[in-house]
Amino acid sequence: MPNEEWIKQLFQSIDAMDAKAFAGFITEQGQFRMGSQPAVRGSEAIENYVAGFFGTLKSIRHENIRSWSADDGKILFIAGDVIYTLPNDAEVPIPFLNHMTMVGDKVQDYLVYTDPSPIAAAAG
């Protein structure tokens, strides 16, 4: 099961908007889904998808991160707040909950539960 350092490194990769580093946390055949968007499969496709999302933002910052696990560490939950800064300098805070199915120290299924509609509203 991933430890606090693993979680810290995961969110550092996201906050640095480093799609390649982020994809490195996911298995080769892994799946990533954000909100109600269709799932993306495979680490290369995930890297490309996340890079595209990062390209729409000025910055990302995660706060109040807390985690817990189930099923002997095979399921990891991470919750907190994410603050997106848009190209127009609008800051959009949104709560999130990530549900991850783990295979060792890699994520097989990475599901982000959040409501991204405030981003679209702020981008106006």
N, CA, C and O atoms as CSV, one atom per row, in Angstrom:
chain,resi,resn,atom,element,x,y,z
A,1,MET,N,N,0.832,-1.182,0.000
A,1,MET,CA,C,0.000,0.000,0.000
A,1,MET,C,C,0.877,1.247,0.000
A,1,MET,O,O,1.867,1.305,0.730
A,2,PRO,N,N,0.534,2.226,-0.795
A,2,PRO,CA,C,1.311,3.474,-0.800
A,2,PRO,C,C,1.298,4.158,0.568
A,2,PRO,O,O,0.321,4.086,1.314
A,3,ASN,N,N,2.402,4.816,0.868
A,3,ASN,CA,C,2.509,5.528,2.141
A,3,ASN,C,C,2.345,7.036,1.910
A,3,ASN,O,O,2.091,7.483,0.792
A,4,GLU,N,N,2.494,7.794,2.976
A,4,GLU,CA,C,2.314,9.249,2.896
A,4,GLU,C,C,3.291,9.891,1.906
A,4,GLU,O,O,2.934,10.851,1.223
A,5,GLU,N,N,4.508,9.373,1.824
A,5,GLU,CA,C,5.492,9.927,0.885
A,5,GLU,C,C,5.042,9.693,-0.563
A,5,GLU,O,O,5.185,10.574,-1.412
A,6,TRP,N,N,4.499,8.503,-0.838
A,6,TRP,CA,C,3.985,8.193,-2.172
A,6,TRP,C,C,2.867,9.169,-2.538
A,6,TRP,O,O,2.838,9.703,-3.647
A,7,ILE,N,N,1.950,9.397,-1.601
A,7,ILE,CA,C,0.832,10.324,-1.829
A,7,ILE,C,C,1.359,11.737,-2.061
A,7,ILE,O,O,0.880,12.444,-2.947
A,8,LYS,N,N,2.335,12.143,-1.273
A,8,LYS,CA,C,2.931,13.478,-1.436
A,8,LYS,C,C,3.549,13.617,-2.838
A,8,LYS,O,O,3.356,14.632,-3.506
A,9,GLN,N,N,4.283,12.601,-3.272
A,9,GLN,CA,C,4.914,12.648,-4.598
A,9,GLN,C,C,3.873,12.656,-5.718
A,9,GLN,O,O,4.044,13.346,-6.723
A,10,LEU,N,N,2.796,11.892,-5.544
A,10,LEU,CA,C,1.718,11.876,-6.532
A,10,LEU,C,C,1.163,13.286,-6.723
A,10,LEU,O,O,1.038,13.761,-7.852
A,11,PHE,N,N,0.832,13.948,-5.624
A,11,PHE,CA,C,0.227,15.278,-5.733
A,11,PHE,C,C,1.246,16.347,-6.130
A,11,PHE,O,O,0.871,17.372,-6.698
A,12,GLN,N,N,2.508,16.124,-5.844
A,12,GLN,CA,C,3.537,17.039,-6.352
A,12,GLN,C,C,3.592,16.961,-7.875
A,12,GLN,O,O,3.767,17.980,-8.543
A,13,SER,N,N,3.442,15.753,-8.430
A,13,SER,CA,C,3.469,15.613,-9.894
A,13,SER,C,C,2.270,16.330,-10.517
A,13,SER,O,O,2.394,16.943,-11.577
A,14,ILE,N,N,1.127,16.254,-9.867
A,14,ILE,CA,C,-0.065,16.927,-10.385
A,14,ILE,C,C,0.097,18.441,-10.263
A,14,ILE,O,O,-0.142,19.174,-11.223
A,15,ASP,N,N,0.500,18.906,-9.084
A,15,ASP,CA,C,0.629,20.348,-8.858
A,15,ASP,C,C,1.728,20.968,-9.728
A,15,ASP,O,O,1.688,22.161,-10.029
A,16,ALA,N,N,2.701,20.154,-10.128
A,16,ALA,CA,C,3.741,20.631,-11.052
A,16,ALA,C,C,3.264,20.531,-12.507
A,16,ALA,O,O,3.968,20.939,-13.430
A,17,MET,N,N,2.076,19.992,-12.691
A,17,MET,CA,C,1.485,19.774,-14.020
A,17,MET,C,C,2.435,18.967,-14.907
A,17,MET,O,O,2.644,19.279,-16.079
A,18,ASP,N,N,3.000,17.920,-14.304
A,18,ASP,CA,C,3.935,17.026,-14.979
A,18,ASP,C,C,3.197,15.744,-15.361
A,18,ASP,O,O,3.158,14.790,-14.584
A,19,ALA,N,N,2.620,15.725,-16.543
A,19,ALA,CA,C,1.801,14.601,-16.984
A,19,ALA,C,C,2.590,13.295,-17.048
A,19,ALA,O,O,2.056,12.235,-16.720
A,20,LYS,N,N,3.843,13.359,-17.461
A,20,LYS,CA,C,4.671,12.157,-17.549
A,20,LYS,C,C,4.898,11.550,-16.162
A,20,LYS,O,O,4.770,10.339,-15.981
A,21,ALA,N,N,5.237,12.399,-15.184
A,21,ALA,CA,C,5.441,11.906,-13.818
A,21,ALA,C,C,4.142,11.332,-13.262
A,21,ALA,O,O,4.149,10.285,-12.615
A,22,PHE,N,N,3.023,12.022,-13.515
A,22,PHE,CA,C,1.727,11.531,-13.050
A,22,PHE,C,C,1.439,10.150,-13.641
A,22,PHE,O,O,1.060,9.236,-12.909
A,23,ALA,N,N,1.612,9.992,-14.931
A,23,ALA,CA,C,1.334,8.713,-15.587
A,23,ALA,C,C,2.221,7.597,-15.035
A,23,ALA,O,O,1.851,6.425,-15.097
A,24,GLY,N,N,3.377,7.952,-14.500
A,24,GLY,CA,C,4.271,6.963,-13.910
A,24,GLY,C,C,3.718,6.300,-12.662
A,24,GLY,O,O,4.243,5.274,-12.231
A,25,PHE,N,N,2.682,6.854,-12.076
A,25,PHE,CA,C,2.049,6.263,-10.902
A,25,PHE,C,C,0.996,5.221,-11.285
A,25,PHE,O,O,0.446,4.546,-10.415
A,26,ILE,N,N,0.716,5.088,-12.585
A,26,ILE,CA,C,-0.367,4.232,-13.067
A,26,ILE,C,C,0.223,3.057,-13.853
A,26,ILE,O,O,1.223,3.208,-14.555
A,27,THR,N,N,-0.405,1.893,-13.728
A,27,THR,CA,C,0.067,0.720,-14.461
A,27,THR,C,C,-0.059,0.954,-15.964
A,27,THR,O,O,-0.816,1.820,-16.403
A,28,GLU,N,N,0.675,0.187,-16.737
A,28,GLU,CA,C,0.646,0.308,-18.201
A,28,GLU,C,C,-0.770,0.150,-18.762
A,28,GLU,O,O,-1.136,0.818,-19.729
A,29,GLN,N,N,-1.559,-0.730,-18.156
A,29,GLN,CA,C,-2.919,-0.972,-18.627
A,29,GLN,C,C,-3.954,-0.234,-17.771
A,29,GLN,O,O,-5.148,-0.523,-17.856
A,30,GLY,N,N,-3.504,0.705,-16.959
A,30,GLY,CA,C,-4.392,1.396,-16.023
A,30,GLY,C,C,-5.475,2.212,-16.688
A,30,GLY,O,O,-5.473,2.442,-17.897
A,31,GLN,N,N,-6.405,2.642,-15.846
A,31,GLN,CA,C,-7.539,3.442,-16.293
A,31,GLN,C,C,-7.613,4.708,-15.443
A,31,GLN,O,O,-7.361,4.669,-14.239
A,32,PHE,N,N,-7.959,5.824,-16.073
A,32,PHE,CA,C,-8.129,7.105,-15.384
A,32,PHE,C,C,-9.449,7.713,-15.834
A,32,PHE,O,O,-9.747,7.774,-17.027
A,33,ARG,N,N,-10.239,8.163,-14.854
A,33,ARG,CA,C,-11.492,8.846,-15.186
A,33,ARG,C,C,-11.662,10.032,-14.246
A,33,ARG,O,O,-11.540,9.893,-13.029
A,34,MET,N,N,-11.942,11.191,-14.816
A,34,MET,CA,C,-12.148,12.400,-14.035
A,34,MET,C,C,-13.598,12.843,-14.175
A,34,MET,O,O,-14.075,13.114,-15.277
A,35,GLY,N,N,-14.292,12.912,-13.038
A,35,GLY,CA,C,-15.682,13.329,-13.057
A,35,GLY,C,C,-16.500,12.402,-13.935
A,35,GLY,O,O,-16.356,11.181,-13.867
A,36,SER,N,N,-17.351,12.980,-14.751
A,36,SER,CA,C,-18.218,12.179,-15.616
A,36,SER,C,C,-17.632,11.993,-17.015
A,36,SER,O,O,-18.327,11.542,-17.926
A,37,GLN,N,N,-16.363,12.336,-17.186
A,37,GLN,CA,C,-15.704,12.155,-18.485
A,37,GLN,C,C,-15.498,10.665,-18.758
A,37,GLN,O,O,-15.440,9.874,-17.816
A,38,PRO,N,N,-15.389,10.271,-20.017
A,38,PRO,CA,C,-15.111,8.868,-20.318
A,38,PRO,C,C,-13.747,8.453,-19.760
A,38,PRO,O,O,-12.830,9.267,-19.655
A,39,ALA,N,N,-13.638,7.193,-19.412
A,39,ALA,CA,C,-12.371,6.662,-18.908
A,39,ALA,C,C,-11.327,6.654,-20.014
A,39,ALA,O,O,-11.640,6.441,-21.185
A,40,VAL,N,N,-10.081,6.892,-19.617
A,40,VAL,CA,C,-8.937,6.824,-20.529
A,40,VAL,C,C,-8.108,5.624,-20.073
A,40,VAL,O,O,-7.855,5.462,-18.879
A,41,ARG,N,N,-7.687,4.785,-21.019
A,41,ARG,CA,C,-6.964,3.562,-20.671
A,41,ARG,C,C,-5.565,3.555,-21.258
A,41,ARG,O,O,-5.337,3.987,-22.387
A,42,GLY,N,N,-4.635,3.051,-20.457
A,42,GLY,CA,C,-3.246,2.939,-20.878
A,42,GLY,C,C,-2.450,4.157,-20.450
A,42,GLY,O,O,-2.912,5.290,-20.588
A,43,SER,N,N,-1.248,3.922,-19.929
A,43,SER,CA,C,-0.460,5.027,-19.356
A,43,SER,C,C,-0.127,6.117,-20.372
A,43,SER,O,O,-0.103,7.295,-20.015
A,44,GLU,N,N,0.129,5.755,-21.622
A,44,GLU,CA,C,0.445,6.768,-22.636
A,44,GLU,C,C,-0.779,7.638,-22.932
A,44,GLU,O,O,-0.669,8.860,-23.026
A,45,ALA,N,N,-1.941,7.003,-23.077
A,45,ALA,CA,C,-3.177,7.758,-23.323
A,45,ALA,C,C,-3.512,8.643,-22.126
A,45,ALA,O,O,-3.984,9.768,-22.291
A,46,ILE,N,N,-3.266,8.131,-20.920
A,46,ILE,CA,C,-3.516,8.917,-19.708
A,46,ILE,C,C,-2.588,10.117,-19.674
A,46,ILE,O,O,-3.022,11.229,-19.374
A,47,GLU,N,N,-1.317,9.906,-19.978
A,47,GLU,CA,C,-0.363,11.022,-20.011
A,47,GLU,C,C,-0.826,12.104,-20.987
A,47,GLU,O,O,-0.792,13.290,-20.662
A,48,ASN,N,N,-1.254,11.699,-22.172
A,48,ASN,CA,C,-1.719,12.664,-23.180
A,48,ASN,C,C,-2.975,13.390,-22.723
A,48,ASN,O,O,-3.090,14.603,-22.899
A,49,TYR,N,N,-3.916,12.659,-22.139
A,49,TYR,CA,C,-5.161,13.255,-21.659
A,49,TYR,C,C,-4.882,14.286,-20.562
A,49,TYR,O,O,-5.393,15.405,-20.598
A,50,VAL,N,N,-4.075,13.893,-19.603
A,50,VAL,CA,C,-3.763,14.779,-18.477
A,50,VAL,C,C,-2.967,15.995,-18.963
A,50,VAL,O,O,-3.206,17.108,-18.495
A,51,ALA,N,N,-2.039,15.803,-19.882
A,51,ALA,CA,C,-1.282,16.933,-20.442
A,51,ALA,C,C,-2.227,17.922,-21.108
A,51,ALA,O,O,-2.050,19.133,-20.977
A,52,GLY,N,N,-3.223,17.418,-21.817
A,52,GLY,CA,C,-4.211,18.288,-22.442
A,52,GLY,C,C,-4.995,19.078,-21.413
A,52,GLY,O,O,-5.247,20.270,-21.594
A,53,PHE,N,N,-5.382,18.414,-20.330
A,53,PHE,CA,C,-6.106,19.105,-19.256
A,53,PHE,C,C,-5.213,20.166,-18.612
A,53,PHE,O,O,-5.645,21.298,-18.397
A,54,PHE,N,N,-3.971,19.798,-18.308
A,54,PHE,CA,C,-3.040,20.755,-17.709
A,54,PHE,C,C,-2.870,21.981,-18.610
A,54,PHE,O,O,-2.724,23.102,-18.121
A,55,GLY,N,N,-2.891,21.763,-19.920
A,55,GLY,CA,C,-2.716,22.857,-20.865
A,55,GLY,C,C,-3.824,23.889,-20.825
A,55,GLY,O,O,-3.669,24.983,-21.369
A,56,THR,N,N,-4.946,23.560,-20.186
A,56,THR,CA,C,-6.056,24.511,-20.077
A,56,THR,C,C,-5.960,25.363,-18.820
A,56,THR,O,O,-6.791,26.243,-18.595
A,57,LEU,N,N,-4.944,25.102,-18.000
A,57,LEU,CA,C,-4.824,25.750,-16.692
A,57,LEU,C,C,-3.546,26.570,-16.581
A,57,LEU,O,O,-2.579,26.345,-17.309
A,58,LYS,N,N,-3.562,27.515,-15.664
A,58,LYS,CA,C,-2.346,28.256,-15.323
A,58,LYS,C,C,-1.595,27.536,-14.214
A,58,LYS,O,O,-0.366,27.457,-14.240
A,59,SER,N,N,-2.342,27.003,-13.226
A,59,SER,CA,C,-1.710,26.240,-12.151
A,59,SER,C,C,-2.753,25.403,-11.413
A,59,SER,O,O,-3.959,25.590,-11.572
A,60,ILE,N,N,-2.249,24.477,-10.603
A,60,ILE,CA,C,-3.074,23.601,-9.764
A,60,ILE,C,C,-2.417,23.547,-8.387
A,60,ILE,O,O,-1.192,23.543,-8.268
A,61,ARG,N,N,-3.248,23.505,-7.356
A,61,ARG,CA,C,-2.727,23.375,-5.990
A,61,ARG,C,C,-3.701,22.514,-5.182
A,61,ARG,O,O,-4.899,22.797,-5.149
A,62,HIS,N,N,-3.193,21.471,-4.535
A,62,HIS,CA,C,-3.997,20.608,-3.685
A,62,HIS,C,C,-3.734,20.942,-2.219
A,62,HIS,O,O,-2.598,21.198,-1.820
A,63,GLU,N,N,-4.809,20.936,-1.423
A,63,GLU,CA,C,-4.717,21.256,0.008
A,63,GLU,C,C,-5.600,20.296,0.795
A,63,GLU,O,O,-6.459,19.611,0.240
A,64,ASN,N,N,-5.363,20.266,2.104
A,64,ASN,CA,C,-6.189,19.483,3.038
A,64,ASN,C,C,-6.300,18.020,2.623
A,64,ASN,O,O,-7.372,17.423,2.719
A,65,ILE,N,N,-5.207,17.450,2.169
A,65,ILE,CA,C,-5.206,16.070,1.680
A,65,ILE,C,C,-5.229,15.097,2.862
A,65,ILE,O,O,-4.446,15.204,3.805
A,66,ARG,N,N,-6.150,14.156,2.770
A,66,ARG,CA,C,-6.214,13.088,3.768
A,66,ARG,C,C,-6.486,11.781,3.020
A,66,ARG,O,O,-7.063,11.785,1.932
A,67,SER,N,N,-6.073,10.688,3.604
A,67,SER,CA,C,-6.201,9.407,2.900
A,67,SER,C,C,-6.556,8.299,3.871
A,67,SER,O,O,-6.305,8.395,5.072
A,68,TRP,N,N,-7.140,7.255,3.332
A,68,TRP,CA,C,-7.426,6.050,4.073
A,68,TRP,C,C,-7.528,4.907,3.072
A,68,TRP,O,O,-7.644,5.133,1.867
A,69,SER,N,N,-7.483,3.680,3.579
A,69,SER,CA,C,-7.482,2.531,2.667
A,69,SER,C,C,-8.494,1.492,3.126
A,69,SER,O,O,-9.007,1.542,4.244
A,70,ALA,N,N,-8.764,0.551,2.232
A,70,ALA,CA,C,-9.663,-0.561,2.496
A,70,ALA,C,C,-9.123,-1.792,1.781
A,70,ALA,O,O,-8.200,-1.707,0.971
A,71,ASP,N,N,-9.708,-2.916,2.090
A,71,ASP,CA,C,-9.360,-4.177,1.433
A,71,ASP,C,C,-7.853,-4.444,1.519
A,71,ASP,O,O,-7.194,-4.725,0.518
A,72,ASP,N,N,-7.333,-4.346,2.743
A,72,ASP,CA,C,-5.910,-4.601,2.997
A,72,ASP,C,C,-4.992,-3.752,2.131
A,72,ASP,O,O,-3.942,-4.222,1.691
A,73,GLY,N,N,-5.380,-2.501,1.883
A,73,GLY,CA,C,-4.549,-1.577,1.130
A,73,GLY,C,C,-4.726,-1.639,-0.373
A,73,GLY,O,O,-4.061,-0.900,-1.099
A,74,LYS,N,N,-5.612,-2.506,-0.861
A,74,LYS,CA,C,-5.820,-2.607,-2.308
A,74,LYS,C,C,-6.682,-1.465,-2.844
A,74,LYS,O,O,-6.668,-1.170,-4.039
A,75,ILE,N,N,-7.423,-0.835,-1.953
A,75,ILE,CA,C,-8.246,0.315,-2.327
A,75,ILE,C,C,-7.739,1.510,-1.519
A,75,ILE,O,O,-7.602,1.428,-0.299
A,76,LEU,N,N,-7.467,2.604,-2.198
A,76,LEU,CA,C,-6.967,3.820,-1.554
A,76,LEU,C,C,-7.926,4.960,-1.864
A,76,LEU,O,O,-8.316,5.166,-3.014
A,77,PHE,N,N,-8.298,5.693,-0.829
A,77,PHE,CA,C,-9.140,6.879,-0.973
A,77,PHE,C,C,-8.318,8.095,-0.577
A,77,PHE,O,O,-7.635,8.081,0.447
A,78,ILE,N,N,-8.383,9.134,-1.375
A,78,ILE,CA,C,-7.700,10.389,-1.050
A,78,ILE,C,C,-8.694,11.514,-1.296
A,78,ILE,O,O,-9.284,11.616,-2.371
A,79,ALA,N,N,-8.870,12.357,-0.283
A,79,ALA,CA,C,-9.806,13.473,-0.389
A,79,ALA,C,C,-9.095,14.765,-0.058
A,79,ALA,O,O,-8.052,14.766,0.595
A,80,GLY,N,N,-9.662,15.852,-0.511
A,80,GLY,CA,C,-9.095,17.160,-0.203
A,80,GLY,C,C,-9.739,18.238,-1.035
A,80,GLY,O,O,-10.858,18.086,-1.525
A,81,ASP,N,N,-9.025,19.321,-1.188
A,81,ASP,CA,C,-9.475,20.455,-1.989
A,81,ASP,C,C,-8.429,20.718,-3.056
A,81,ASP,O,O,-7.228,20.626,-2.803
A,82,VAL,N,N,-8.894,21.045,-4.245
A,82,VAL,CA,C,-7.991,21.421,-5.328
A,82,VAL,C,C,-8.362,22.825,-5.756
A,82,VAL,O,O,-9.540,23.154,-5.892
A,83,ILE,N,N,-7.360,23.643,-5.965
A,83,ILE,CA,C,-7.568,25.008,-6.432
A,83,ILE,C,C,-6.959,25.111,-7.823
A,83,ILE,O,O,-5.744,25.009,-7.993
A,84,TYR,N,N,-7.823,25.316,-8.816
A,84,TYR,CA,C,-7.380,25.498,-10.184
A,84,TYR,C,C,-7.248,26.994,-10.445
A,84,TYR,O,O,-8.158,27.763,-10.135
A,85,THR,N,N,-6.117,27.408,-11.013
A,85,THR,CA,C,-5.979,28.791,-11.476
A,85,THR,C,C,-6.058,28.743,-12.997
A,85,THR,O,O,-5.282,28.058,-13.662
A,86,LEU,N,N,-7.025,29.495,-13.523
A,86,LEU,CA,C,-7.277,29.509,-14.953
A,86,LEU,C,C,-6.410,30.553,-15.644
A,86,LEU,O,O,-5.848,31.421,-14.976
A,87,PRO,N,N,-6.292,30.487,-16.955
A,87,PRO,CA,C,-5.494,31.484,-17.682
A,87,PRO,C,C,-5.951,32.925,-17.449
A,87,PRO,O,O,-5.158,33.856,-17.591
A,88,ASN,N,N,-7.222,33.114,-17.094
A,88,ASN,CA,C,-7.722,34.466,-16.797
A,88,ASN,C,C,-7.477,34.870,-15.342
A,88,ASN,O,O,-8.009,35.877,-14.876
A,89,ASP,N,N,-6.667,34.079,-14.625
A,89,ASP,CA,C,-6.288,34.272,-13.223
A,89,ASP,C,C,-7.410,34.005,-12.227
A,89,ASP,O,O,-7.228,34.259,-11.037
A,90,ALA,N,N,-8.550,33.509,-12.662
A,90,ALA,CA,C,-9.615,33.113,-11.738
A,90,ALA,C,C,-9.162,31.878,-10.977
A,90,ALA,O,O,-8.638,30.936,-11.572
A,91,GLU,N,N,-9.363,31.879,-9.661
A,91,GLU,CA,C,-9.066,30.710,-8.836
A,91,GLU,C,C,-10.368,29.984,-8.549
A,91,GLU,O,O,-11.345,30.588,-8.109
A,92,VAL,N,N,-10.372,28.683,-8.802
A,92,VAL,CA,C,-11.573,27.870,-8.657
A,92,VAL,C,C,-11.295,26.739,-7.668
A,92,VAL,O,O,-10.633,25.764,-8.024
A,93,PRO,N,N,-11.790,26.853,-6.430
A,93,PRO,CA,C,-11.602,25.766,-5.455
A,93,PRO,C,C,-12.712,24.721,-5.597
A,93,PRO,O,O,-13.888,25.064,-5.721
A,94,ILE,N,N,-12.328,23.454,-5.577
A,94,ILE,CA,C,-13.282,22.363,-5.730
A,94,ILE,C,C,-12.864,21.218,-4.793
A,94,ILE,O,O,-11.685,20.866,-4.751
A,95,PRO,N,N,-13.806,20.635,-4.044
A,95,PRO,CA,C,-13.466,19.435,-3.263
A,95,PRO,C,C,-13.349,18.227,-4.200
A,95,PRO,O,O,-13.975,18.190,-5.259
A,96,PHE,N,N,-12.547,17.253,-3.799
A,96,PHE,CA,C,-12.396,16.040,-4.604
A,96,PHE,C,C,-12.283,14.819,-3.707
A,96,PHE,O,O,-11.938,14.913,-2.529
A,97,LEU,N,N,-12.582,13.677,-4.298
A,97,LEU,CA,C,-12.345,12.381,-3.681
A,97,LEU,C,C,-11.817,11.471,-4.775
A,97,LEU,O,O,-12.467,11.284,-5.803
A,98,ASN,N,N,-10.648,10.911,-4.556
A,98,ASN,CA,C,-10.060,9.956,-5.495
A,98,ASN,C,C,-10.231,8.551,-4.930
A,98,ASN,O,O,-9.991,8.310,-3.747
A,99,HIS,N,N,-10.644,7.639,-5.784
A,99,HIS,CA,C,-10.776,6.225,-5.439
A,99,HIS,C,C,-9.797,5.482,-6.339
A,99,HIS,O,O,-9.901,5.548,-7.564
A,100,MET,N,N,-8.853,4.778,-5.738
A,100,MET,CA,C,-7.820,4.093,-6.510
A,100,MET,C,C,-7.787,2.613,-6.155
A,100,MET,O,O,-7.804,2.233,-4.984
A,101,THR,N,N,-7.740,1.797,-7.186
A,101,THR,CA,C,-7.494,0.373,-7.003
A,101,THR,C,C,-6.013,0.157,-7.271
A,101,THR,O,O,-5.509,0.493,-8.343
A,102,MET,N,N,-5.325,-0.406,-6.288
A,102,MET,CA,C,-3.875,-0.511,-6.330
A,102,MET,C,C,-3.417,-1.912,-6.734
A,102,MET,O,O,-4.055,-2.912,-6.405
A,103,VAL,N,N,-2.298,-1.959,-7.452
A,103,VAL,CA,C,-1.556,-3.184,-7.724
A,103,VAL,C,C,-0.141,-2.876,-7.270
A,103,VAL,O,O,0.632,-2.252,-7.997
A,104,GLY,N,N,0.195,-3.317,-6.063
A,104,GLY,CA,C,1.477,-2.933,-5.465
A,104,GLY,C,C,1.489,-1.435,-5.221
A,104,GLY,O,O,0.603,-0.901,-4.554
A,105,ASP,N,N,2.496,-0.755,-5.763
A,105,ASP,CA,C,2.583,0.696,-5.572
A,105,ASP,C,C,2.155,1.469,-6.816
A,105,ASP,O,O,2.510,2.636,-6.982
A,106,LYS,N,N,1.393,0.815,-7.688
A,106,LYS,CA,C,0.870,1.456,-8.900
A,106,LYS,C,C,-0.659,1.446,-8.860
A,106,LYS,O,O,-1.278,0.581,-8.242
A,107,VAL,N,N,-1.238,2.418,-9.527
A,107,VAL,CA,C,-2.690,2.530,-9.604
A,107,VAL,C,C,-3.186,1.797,-10.849
A,107,VAL,O,O,-2.708,2.045,-11.956
A,108,GLN,N,N,-4.138,0.903,-10.659
A,108,GLN,CA,C,-4.769,0.209,-11.782
A,108,GLN,C,C,-5.988,0.997,-12.270
A,108,GLN,O,O,-6.186,1.165,-13.473
A,109,ASP,N,N,-6.793,1.471,-11.336
A,109,ASP,CA,C,-7.976,2.269,-11.656
A,109,ASP,C,C,-7.943,3.528,-10.812
A,109,ASP,O,O,-7.941,3.448,-9.584
A,110,TYR,N,N,-7.917,4.692,-11.454
A,110,TYR,CA,C,-7.829,5.995,-10.783
A,110,TYR,C,C,-9.103,6.756,-11.142
A,110,TYR,O,O,-9.263,7.219,-12.272
A,111,LEU,N,N,-9.997,6.880,-10.180
A,111,LEU,CA,C,-11.275,7.528,-10.404
A,111,LEU,C,C,-11.331,8.807,-9.573
A,111,LEU,O,O,-11.182,8.762,-8.352
A,112,VAL,N,N,-11.544,9.938,-10.226
A,112,VAL,CA,C,-11.623,11.232,-9.555
A,112,VAL,C,C,-13.088,11.638,-9.475
A,112,VAL,O,O,-13.747,11.831,-10.497
A,113,TYR,N,N,-13.587,11.765,-8.251
A,113,TYR,CA,C,-14.961,12.200,-8.047
A,113,TYR,C,C,-14.940,13.678,-7.681
A,113,TYR,O,O,-14.488,14.060,-6.601
A,114,THR,N,N,-15.437,14.503,-8.604
A,114,THR,CA,C,-15.464,15.939,-8.414
A,114,THR,C,C,-16.479,16.527,-9.389
A,114,THR,O,O,-16.927,15.860,-10.322
A,115,ASP,N,N,-16.824,17.762,-9.158
A,115,ASP,CA,C,-17.723,18.465,-10.069
A,115,ASP,C,C,-16.920,19.556,-10.767
A,115,ASP,O,O,-16.670,20.605,-10.174
A,116,PRO,N,N,-16.511,19.332,-12.014
A,116,PRO,CA,C,-15.692,20.307,-12.710
A,116,PRO,C,C,-16.469,21.495,-13.287
A,116,PRO,O,O,-15.866,22.387,-13.884
A,117,SER,N,N,-17.787,21.521,-13.121
A,117,SER,CA,C,-18.569,22.606,-13.731
A,117,SER,C,C,-18.157,24.010,-13.258
A,117,SER,O,O,-18.282,24.951,-14.041
A,118,PRO,N,N,-17.671,24.203,-12.016
A,118,PRO,CA,C,-17.208,25.545,-11.634
A,118,PRO,C,C,-16.046,26.046,-12.495
A,118,PRO,O,O,-15.881,27.256,-12.655
A,119,ILE,N,N,-15.237,25.138,-13.051
A,119,ILE,CA,C,-14.131,25.547,-13.928
A,119,ILE,C,C,-14.693,26.197,-15.189
A,119,ILE,O,O,-14.249,27.270,-15.597
A,120,ALA,N,N,-15.677,25.533,-15.802
A,120,ALA,CA,C,-16.283,26.078,-17.023
A,120,ALA,C,C,-16.966,27.418,-16.740
A,120,ALA,O,O,-16.895,28.345,-17.547
A,121,ALA,N,N,-17.623,27.505,-15.591
A,121,ALA,CA,C,-18.301,28.765,-15.245
A,121,ALA,C,C,-17.311,29.894,-15.061
A,121,ALA,O,O,-17.567,31.017,-15.496
A,122,ALA,N,N,-16.175,29.619,-14.420
A,122,ALA,CA,C,-15.164,30.661,-14.185
A,122,ALA,C,C,-14.430,31.034,-15.462
A,122,ALA,O,O,-13.974,32.167,-15.612
A,123,ALA,N,N,-14.315,30.084,-16.385
A,123,ALA,CA,C,-13.641,30.373,-17.651
A,123,ALA,C,C,-14.491,31.293,-18.526
A,123,ALA,O,O,-13.987,32.045,-19.360
A,124,GLY,N,N,-15.832,31.196,-18.296
A,124,GLY,CA,C,-16.832,32.034,-18.921
A,124,GLY,C,C,-16.594,32.440,-20.284
A,124,GLY,O,O,-17.411,33.153,-20.867
